[in-house]
Amino acid sequence: MIRAIVRPEMIEKTVNALEDGGHVALTKMDVVGRGKQKGIQHNDIHYDELPKRMIMLVTEDEKVEPLVDVILESAFTGNFGDGKIFISPVEKVYTVRTKSEGL
């Protein structure tokens, strides 16, 4: 499973890039969080948590690195807060409609 947390303004560009690469099955969520900087300071206001978007997708092992590369390229601005990508194994997958196991 790939979980990518990106800037809200970069979500469509990232999703479109994933689709262009042939991967269309994914889930998007609104999330909030903070990184190493512990939020941002803007004038007299401190924002402890910032809005982000999370993309979750499951794919075969051999496709993980190419998909990560797509996300890294499409979500990149070069500024603090561009996001993180987390990779974790998935033990099983079931399709509810068909009750079948596997991708």
PyMOL CGO cylinders between C-alpha atoms (Angstrom):
from pymol import cmd
from pymol.cgo import CYLINDER

trace = [
    CYLINDER, 0.00, 0.00, 0.00, 1.17, 3.47, -0.85, 0.3, 1, 1, 1, 1, 1, 1,
    CYLINDER, 1.17, 3.47, -0.85, -0.08, 6.34, 1.30, 0.3, 1, 1, 1, 1, 1, 1,
    CYLINDER, -0.08, 6.34, 1.30, 0.93, 9.73, -0.05, 0.3, 1, 1, 1, 1, 1, 1,
    CYLINDER, 0.93, 9.73, -0.05, 0.19, 12.93, 1.84, 0.3, 1, 1, 1, 1, 1, 1,
    CYLINDER, 0.19, 12.93, 1.84, 0.39, 15.97, -0.42, 0.3, 1, 1, 1, 1, 1, 1,
    CYLINDER, 0.39, 15.97, -0.42, -0.56, 19.62, -0.55, 0.3, 1, 1, 1, 1, 1, 1,
    CYLINDER, -0.56, 19.62, -0.55, -4.25, 20.17, -1.37, 0.3, 1, 1, 1, 1, 1, 1,
    CYLINDER, -4.25, 20.17, -1.37, -3.37, 22.23, -4.43, 0.3, 1, 1, 1, 1, 1, 1,
    CYLINDER, -3.37, 22.23, -4.43, -1.24, 19.36, -5.81, 0.3, 1, 1, 1, 1, 1, 1,
    CYLINDER, -1.24, 19.36, -5.81, -3.83, 16.58, -5.47, 0.3, 1, 1, 1, 1, 1, 1,
    CYLINDER, -3.83, 16.58, -5.47, -5.38, 16.80, -8.94, 0.3, 1, 1, 1, 1, 1, 1,
    CYLINDER, -5.38, 16.80, -8.94, -2.01, 17.03, -10.67, 0.3, 1, 1, 1, 1, 1, 1,
    CYLINDER, -2.01, 17.03, -10.67, -0.84, 13.98, -8.73, 0.3, 1, 1, 1, 1, 1, 1,
    CYLINDER, -0.84, 13.98, -8.73, -4.00, 11.94, -9.37, 0.3, 1, 1, 1, 1, 1, 1,
    CYLINDER, -4.00, 11.94, -9.37, -3.90, 12.84, -13.07, 0.3, 1, 1, 1, 1, 1, 1,
    CYLINDER, -3.90, 12.84, -13.07, -0.26, 11.77, -13.28, 0.3, 1, 1, 1, 1, 1, 1,
    CYLINDER, -0.26, 11.77, -13.28, -1.10, 8.44, -11.64, 0.3, 1, 1, 1, 1, 1, 1,
    CYLINDER, -1.10, 8.44, -11.64, -3.97, 7.95, -14.11, 0.3, 1, 1, 1, 1, 1, 1,
    CYLINDER, -3.97, 7.95, -14.11, -1.70, 8.82, -17.04, 0.3, 1, 1, 1, 1, 1, 1,
    CYLINDER, -1.70, 8.82, -17.04, 0.64, 6.09, -15.77, 0.3, 1, 1, 1, 1, 1, 1,
    CYLINDER, 0.64, 6.09, -15.77, -2.20, 3.59, -15.90, 0.3, 1, 1, 1, 1, 1, 1,
    CYLINDER, -2.20, 3.59, -15.90, -3.10, 3.43, -12.20, 0.3, 1, 1, 1, 1, 1, 1,
    CYLINDER, -3.10, 3.43, -12.20, -6.70, 4.49, -11.61, 0.3, 1, 1, 1, 1, 1, 1,
    CYLINDER, -6.70, 4.49, -11.61, -7.81, 2.66, -8.43, 0.3, 1, 1, 1, 1, 1, 1,
    CYLINDER, -7.81, 2.66, -8.43, -7.15, 4.93, -5.47, 0.3, 1, 1, 1, 1, 1, 1,
    CYLINDER, -7.15, 4.93, -5.47, -8.78, 6.64, -2.51, 0.3, 1, 1, 1, 1, 1, 1,
    CYLINDER, -8.78, 6.64, -2.51, -8.46, 10.35, -1.68, 0.3, 1, 1, 1, 1, 1, 1,
    CYLINDER, -8.46, 10.35, -1.68, -9.07, 11.82, 1.78, 0.3, 1, 1, 1, 1, 1, 1,
    CYLINDER, -9.07, 11.82, 1.78, -8.93, 15.21, 3.42, 0.3, 1, 1, 1, 1, 1, 1,
    CYLINDER, -8.93, 15.21, 3.42, -6.50, 15.07, 6.36, 0.3, 1, 1, 1, 1, 1, 1,
    CYLINDER, -6.50, 15.07, 6.36, -4.74, 17.53, 8.66, 0.3, 1, 1, 1, 1, 1, 1,
    CYLINDER, -4.74, 17.53, 8.66, -1.30, 17.29, 10.18, 0.3, 1, 1, 1, 1, 1, 1,
    CYLINDER, -1.30, 17.29, 10.18, 2.06, 18.82, 10.72, 0.3, 1, 1, 1, 1, 1, 1,
    CYLINDER, 2.06, 18.82, 10.72, 5.64, 17.97, 9.92, 0.3, 1, 1, 1, 1, 1, 1,
    CYLINDER, 5.64, 17.97, 9.92, 8.99, 18.60, 11.53, 0.3, 1, 1, 1, 1, 1, 1,
    CYLINDER, 8.99, 18.60, 11.53, 8.34, 22.35, 11.53, 0.3, 1, 1, 1, 1, 1, 1,
    CYLINDER, 8.34, 22.35, 11.53, 5.37, 21.84, 13.88, 0.3, 1, 1, 1, 1, 1, 1,
    CYLINDER, 5.37, 21.84, 13.88, 3.05, 23.98, 11.79, 0.3, 1, 1, 1, 1, 1, 1,
    CYLINDER, 3.05, 23.98, 11.79, 3.65, 27.43, 10.37, 0.3, 1, 1, 1, 1, 1, 1,
    CYLINDER, 3.65, 27.43, 10.37, 3.70, 30.99, 11.68, 0.3, 1, 1, 1, 1, 1, 1,
    CYLINDER, 3.70, 30.99, 11.68, 1.95, 33.64, 9.59, 0.3, 1, 1, 1, 1, 1, 1,
    CYLINDER, 1.95, 33.64, 9.59, 2.11, 37.13, 11.09, 0.3, 1, 1, 1, 1, 1, 1,
    CYLINDER, 2.11, 37.13, 11.09, 0.77, 36.75, 14.65, 0.3, 1, 1, 1, 1, 1, 1,
    CYLINDER, 0.77, 36.75, 14.65, -1.06, 33.49, 13.97, 0.3, 1, 1, 1, 1, 1, 1,
    CYLINDER, -1.06, 33.49, 13.97, 0.43, 30.04, 14.51, 0.3, 1, 1, 1, 1, 1, 1,
    CYLINDER, 0.43, 30.04, 14.51, -1.17, 27.22, 12.51, 0.3, 1, 1, 1, 1, 1, 1,
    CYLINDER, -1.17, 27.22, 12.51, -0.39, 24.01, 14.39, 0.3, 1, 1, 1, 1, 1, 1,
    CYLINDER, -0.39, 24.01, 14.39, -1.98, 21.65, 11.85, 0.3, 1, 1, 1, 1, 1, 1,
    CYLINDER, -1.98, 21.65, 11.85, -2.36, 22.21, 8.14, 0.3, 1, 1, 1, 1, 1, 1,
    CYLINDER, -2.36, 22.21, 8.14, -4.85, 20.78, 5.64, 0.3, 1, 1, 1, 1, 1, 1,
    CYLINDER, -4.85, 20.78, 5.64, -3.43, 18.06, 3.39, 0.3, 1, 1, 1, 1, 1, 1,
    CYLINDER, -3.43, 18.06, 3.39, -4.80, 15.41, 1.05, 0.3, 1, 1, 1, 1, 1, 1,
    CYLINDER, -4.80, 15.41, 1.05, -3.99, 11.72, 1.33, 0.3, 1, 1, 1, 1, 1, 1,
    CYLINDER, -3.99, 11.72, 1.33, -3.94, 9.28, -1.56, 0.3, 1, 1, 1, 1, 1, 1,
    CYLINDER, -3.94, 9.28, -1.56, -4.12, 5.58, -0.74, 0.3, 1, 1, 1, 1, 1, 1,
    CYLINDER, -4.12, 5.58, -0.74, -3.53, 2.92, -3.34, 0.3, 1, 1, 1, 1, 1, 1,
    CYLINDER, -3.53, 2.92, -3.34, -2.67, -0.75, -3.40, 0.3, 1, 1, 1, 1, 1, 1,
    CYLINDER, -2.67, -0.75, -3.40, -0.55, -2.22, -6.16, 0.3, 1, 1, 1, 1, 1, 1,
    CYLINDER, -0.55, -2.22, -6.16, 1.78, -5.08, -6.96, 0.3, 1, 1, 1, 1, 1, 1,
    CYLINDER, 1.78, -5.08, -6.96, 5.30, -4.90, -5.49, 0.3, 1, 1, 1, 1, 1, 1,
    CYLINDER, 5.30, -4.90, -5.49, 6.98, -4.29, -8.85, 0.3, 1, 1, 1, 1, 1, 1,
    CYLINDER, 6.98, -4.29, -8.85, 4.83, -1.21, -9.48, 0.3, 1, 1, 1, 1, 1, 1,
    CYLINDER, 4.83, -1.21, -9.48, 5.55, 0.51, -6.14, 0.3, 1, 1, 1, 1, 1, 1,
    CYLINDER, 5.55, 0.51, -6.14, 8.76, 2.33, -7.13, 0.3, 1, 1, 1, 1, 1, 1,
    CYLINDER, 8.76, 2.33, -7.13, 7.46, 3.65, -10.47, 0.3, 1, 1, 1, 1, 1, 1,
    CYLINDER, 7.46, 3.65, -10.47, 4.31, 4.94, -8.74, 0.3, 1, 1, 1, 1, 1, 1,
    CYLINDER, 4.31, 4.94, -8.74, 6.37, 6.55, -5.98, 0.3, 1, 1, 1, 1, 1, 1,
    CYLINDER, 6.37, 6.55, -5.98, 8.43, 8.29, -8.68, 0.3, 1, 1, 1, 1, 1, 1,
    CYLINDER, 8.43, 8.29, -8.68, 5.23, 9.63, -10.28, 0.3, 1, 1, 1, 1, 1, 1,
    CYLINDER, 5.23, 9.63, -10.28, 4.02, 10.97, -6.92, 0.3, 1, 1, 1, 1, 1, 1,
    CYLINDER, 4.02, 10.97, -6.92, 7.41, 12.52, -6.09, 0.3, 1, 1, 1, 1, 1, 1,
    CYLINDER, 7.41, 12.52, -6.09, 7.52, 14.33, -9.43, 0.3, 1, 1, 1, 1, 1, 1,
    CYLINDER, 7.52, 14.33, -9.43, 3.90, 15.47, -9.58, 0.3, 1, 1, 1, 1, 1, 1,
    CYLINDER, 3.90, 15.47, -9.58, 3.53, 16.63, -5.95, 0.3, 1, 1, 1, 1, 1, 1,
    CYLINDER, 3.53, 16.63, -5.95, 6.89, 18.44, -5.76, 0.3, 1, 1, 1, 1, 1, 1,
    CYLINDER, 6.89, 18.44, -5.76, 7.04, 22.21, -5.20, 0.3, 1, 1, 1, 1, 1, 1,
    CYLINDER, 7.04, 22.21, -5.20, 10.41, 22.34, -3.43, 0.3, 1, 1, 1, 1, 1, 1,
    CYLINDER, 10.41, 22.34, -3.43, 8.94, 24.01, -0.36, 0.3, 1, 1, 1, 1, 1, 1,
    CYLINDER, 8.94, 24.01, -0.36, 8.38, 22.83, 3.20, 0.3, 1, 1, 1, 1, 1, 1,
    CYLINDER, 8.38, 22.83, 3.20, 5.16, 20.86, 3.47, 0.3, 1, 1, 1, 1, 1, 1,
    CYLINDER, 5.16, 20.86, 3.47, 5.31, 19.04, 0.13, 0.3, 1, 1, 1, 1, 1, 1,
    CYLINDER, 5.31, 19.04, 0.13, 4.33, 15.85, 1.95, 0.3, 1, 1, 1, 1, 1, 1,
    CYLINDER, 4.33, 15.85, 1.95, 5.38, 12.30, 2.74, 0.3, 1, 1, 1, 1, 1, 1,
    CYLINDER, 5.38, 12.30, 2.74, 4.97, 8.88, 1.16, 0.3, 1, 1, 1, 1, 1, 1,
    CYLINDER, 4.97, 8.88, 1.16, 4.54, 5.76, 3.28, 0.3, 1, 1, 1, 1, 1, 1,
    CYLINDER, 4.54, 5.76, 3.28, 4.87, 2.21, 1.91, 0.3, 1, 1, 1, 1, 1, 1,
    CYLINDER, 4.87, 2.21, 1.91, 3.50, -0.79, 3.79, 0.3, 1, 1, 1, 1, 1, 1,
    CYLINDER, 3.50, -0.79, 3.79, 2.71, -4.41, 2.96, 0.3, 1, 1, 1, 1, 1, 1,
    CYLINDER, 2.71, -4.41, 2.96, -0.86, -5.57, 2.44, 0.3, 1, 1, 1, 1, 1, 1,
    CYLINDER, -0.86, -5.57, 2.44, -1.60, -9.11, 3.58, 0.3, 1, 1, 1, 1, 1, 1,
    CYLINDER, -1.60, -9.11, 3.58, -4.90, -9.68, 1.77, 0.3, 1, 1, 1, 1, 1, 1,
    CYLINDER, -4.90, -9.68, 1.77, -7.35, -7.85, -0.45, 0.3, 1, 1, 1, 1, 1, 1,
    CYLINDER, -7.35, -7.85, -0.45, -11.03, -8.69, -0.95, 0.3, 1, 1, 1, 1, 1, 1,
    CYLINDER, -11.03, -8.69, -0.95, -13.54, -7.24, -3.38, 0.3, 1, 1, 1, 1, 1, 1,
    CYLINDER, -13.54, -7.24, -3.38, -16.83, -6.82, -1.54, 0.3, 1, 1, 1, 1, 1, 1,
    CYLINDER, -16.83, -6.82, -1.54, -19.07, -7.11, -4.61, 0.3, 1, 1, 1, 1, 1, 1,
    CYLINDER, -19.07, -7.11, -4.61, -17.62, -10.39, -5.84, 0.3, 1, 1, 1, 1, 1, 1,
    CYLINDER, -17.62, -10.39, -5.84, -16.30, -11.65, -2.49, 0.3, 1, 1, 1, 1, 1, 1,
    CYLINDER, -16.30, -11.65, -2.49, -13.12, -12.59, -4.34, 0.3, 1, 1, 1, 1, 1, 1,
    CYLINDER, -13.12, -12.59, -4.34, -9.64, -12.38, -2.90, 0.3, 1, 1, 1, 1, 1, 1,
    CYLINDER, -9.64, -12.38, -2.90, -6.80, -10.56, -4.65, 0.3, 1, 1, 1, 1, 1, 1,
    CYLINDER, -6.80, -10.56, -4.65, -6.30, -7.40, -6.65, 0.3, 1, 1, 1, 1, 1, 1,
]
cmd.load_cgo(trace, "trace")
